[in-house]
Amino acid sequence: MSSDSFIELKNVSFAYGDRPILQDISLTIARGKLVAIMGGSGSGKTTLLRLISGQVLAQKGQVLVNGQDVGRMSSRDLYQHRRRMGMLFQFGALFTDLSVFDNVAFPIREHTRLPESLIRDLVLMKLNAVGLRGTEALMPAELSGGMARRIALARAIALDPQIMLYDEPFTGLDPISLGTIALLIKKLNDALGTSAVMVTHDVHKSLEIVDHVYFVAGGKIAAEGTPDEVRHSSSPWVQQFVQGEADGPVHFAYPATDSLAQAFGIKGETA
């Protein structure tokens, strides 16, 4: 593994039963960088997050985090691995019966033995970081969608994680809330020096904040590059995805997986 790599997948394959999802995938996330994973629905993007977190294990190849093979971790090692990780779920996934304060405090109480006085200070600091100090007594039902996502982000960074995983963080947000969340993700990632992986369909907003992009199709890495390289790519598939065009290498007609495979000359494989 190169010296600046923090997360690395080496020739990883994974299937659900007899349905292949990822096939011989290799990618690298450099230390302190924010990387986007894009691709069509069912292409295996969220599975990549599950492999990094150790929720599922690679059936072939290696998933390395800071030089450690996730597939060889003991239960104790996996617990410590996840303690260093923050996760922002697609719709926030706040605990509906807990207040804002208790939602953000949850990972701190779960993973540390800090006194409540210090936990309170940490929670208020995280709420301040996302611009929502003063909401600690509210319940999730009293929050707007954008506010709930920001509270979920405060909870995700409660322990200053080394790794951040974002699963469709912009879904369902209005343009102002989306822009706010995107700006927060970028600023917090830079401030914490976190190595981050973001699964997303929001091409244009993501290209404004990420350092690198991987496109997944047909179970493989179909294309990759910096945001500028993606914007100026000559690949018809990348341009169709970036521009959201109906006509192109990927056809509207079912089955979409065959269209993806044909676009990249991949035979006999499914996404």
N, C-alpha and C positions, 0 to 999 in steps of 0.2 A: 504493500500500500504506500502511495506517495505521502510525503511528509505533511502536506496540507490537506489530505483527505480525512474527513471525520466519519462519513458514512460511505460505504462502498458495497455494491452488489456485484458479485463475480459469477457470471454464467448461471444465473438463477432461473430455475424452472419451478412452476407450481400449477397444480390442477385441482379442481374440485371434483372428486370422483374421476370419471373418465373424460371430463371436460377441461382441456388445457386452457389456462388463463395466461400465464407468462412462460415464455420459451427462450431460454438461454440469454437472459437479459443481463447486461452489465452497465452500471452507471456509478457516478461518483458525486458526492456532495462535499464540497470543500468546507473546511472549518470556518465558521462565522458567516457563511453565505446562505442566501435565500433562493431556493430552487423550486420551480414550478413543474408539475407533472400534468400534462394535458393529453387528451385523447377522447375518442367517442365513448358513449356509455357502454359498460361491460368490457372495456379494454384492459382492466386490471389495475387501474390507478389506486383505488382504495386498498386493494390487495397488497400493493407495494408498501403502504403505510402499516398494514397489519404485519407484514414481514419484518419491517424495521422495529416495530414495538414488541415483536415476539409473540403476537396473538396466534399466528400461524407460522409454521416452519418451512423453509425451502425444501423441496423434495430433491433438488439437485443444485449444486453450487453453494456459495457462501454469502451470508449477510454479515458484514463486519461493521461494528460501531466502535470507534476509537481503538481499532485493532483487535477487538474481541468478537468472536464468532457467536452471533445470537443463537444459532442452532445448537450450540454446545453448552449454553448457559444452564446452570442448575436453577431450581425454583428460587433459591435465595439470590442468585446472581440476577435473575430476571426482575425480581422485586427491586433490587438496587438500580438496575438499568432503567426501569420505569420511573423510579424516584427522580431521575435526572431528566425526565421527559415531560413536556407539556403538550396537551392535546386540545385543539379547538374543534369541536364537532360541528357538523353541518348546520344544525339549528340551535347551537349553544348547549343544549342538554343540561340546563340548570335543574337542580332538585326543586321541584315545584312546592314542596312543603317546608323548605328552608328559606330564611331571609337572604337578602343579598349578602349581608355580612357572613352568615354561616356558610353560604355557597363558596365564597372566596376563602374562608378559613378552613374549609373541609380538607384540602390536601395538606395544609400545614399541620392540622391536628392528626391526620392520618399517618404522616411520615416523620413527625418530630415530637419532642416532649417539651416544647417551649411553653413558658407560663402564659396564661391568658392575656396578661398585660402586654406582653411582647407580640403575641398574635394579633391583638387589636391594632397595634402600631403598624404591623406589616400589612394587614388587610386595608387599613386606611391609606397607606402608601400606594398599594396596588390600585385601589379605586381612584386615587388622585392621578395615577399614571394614565388611566383611560378616561379621565375627565369626569368621573362620576362620584367623587367624594360627596357625601351628603345623602346618598341613596341607600346606605347600609341597612336601614330599618325596613325598606320596602320588600315586598314579596314579588316573585317573578311575574305573577299575574298583573301586577301594577306597572310593569315595564313595557315600553314599546319594543318592537323587534330589534331596532338598532341598539337600544340600551341593553337589552338582554344579551346581545352578541358581545358588547363591550364588557359586560360583567363576566361573561364566560371567558373572555380573553384575560381579564384580571385574575380569574381563578387559574387559568392555564399557566400564567407566569408567576404564580404565588411563591414558588420555590426557586425562582431564577434558573429555569431549566437550561441545560446544555443543548438540548434538542427540542425543537418545536415541530409538531405535526399539525397541519391545517387541512381539514376535509371539507372542501367547498365552503370556505368562510364567507363568501359573498352572496350565497343563495338567499333569495327572498327579501333582499334589502332594497330600499329606495335609493336613488342615485346619491343623495347627500350622505345617508348612513353608510353606503358602500364606500364612498370616498373617504369617510372618516375612519372606517375599519382598515382600509388599505393603508392609509397614512400611519395609523397606530401600529399595524403589523411591521411596516418598514422601520419606523422610529424605534420601536421596542427591540426589534431584531438587531439593529445597529447598536443600541445602548447595551444590550445584554451579551452581544457577541455570540448569539445563538446560531447553531447550524439548523436550518429549517427546510422542511419539505412541504409544499403546498399543492394539493390536488385541487384543480379549478377548471371551470369552463369559461370563466370571464377572461377572455384573451386580452383585451385592450387595457383594462385596469391592471392586470397581472404584469403585463410587459412594462408598465411604468415603475414597478417596485422590485421585481426579481432580478437576480444576477445571471441566471441561466435557466433554460427551458428544455425539457425532454418531452417529446411526443411519442405516445405509445399507440401502436396499432398492430393488429394481427398477432398479438402476444409478444411483440418485439419493440425495440426502440426504433421508431421509423425516421426520426429526425431529431436534431438537437442544436443548440446554439445560444448565443447571447440574445437579448431582446432585439438589438439592431440586426443581427444576422437573421433572426426569424422574420422581422419585418421586410427584409430585402431578399428573402429566400426565393430561389427560382423553382422550388419544388411545387408542382401544381396542387398536391395534397395539402401542404402547409399553407399555401395561399388560400385554398378553399376553406380551410379550418379558421384561419385568422380573419378572413373577410366574411365568414358565415354564409357562403354562397350555396345555393341549392344545386347548381350544376357544376360538375367537376368529377374527379376520379372516384369520389365516394358517392354512390348513387342513392337516391331516396328509396328506391324499390327494395323490398325485403328479398334475400337476407343481407343486411348491412355488413356482416362479418365477411361475406364473400367479396363484397365491393372493396373493403379495406385490404383484404389479402391480394386482390387483383391489382390494386393501386400500387402495391409495393412488390409485385411479382412473387408473393408468398403462396406456395401451393399446398393444399391439403391441411391448412391450419385455421383455427378459429380464434377470435379475440377473447 
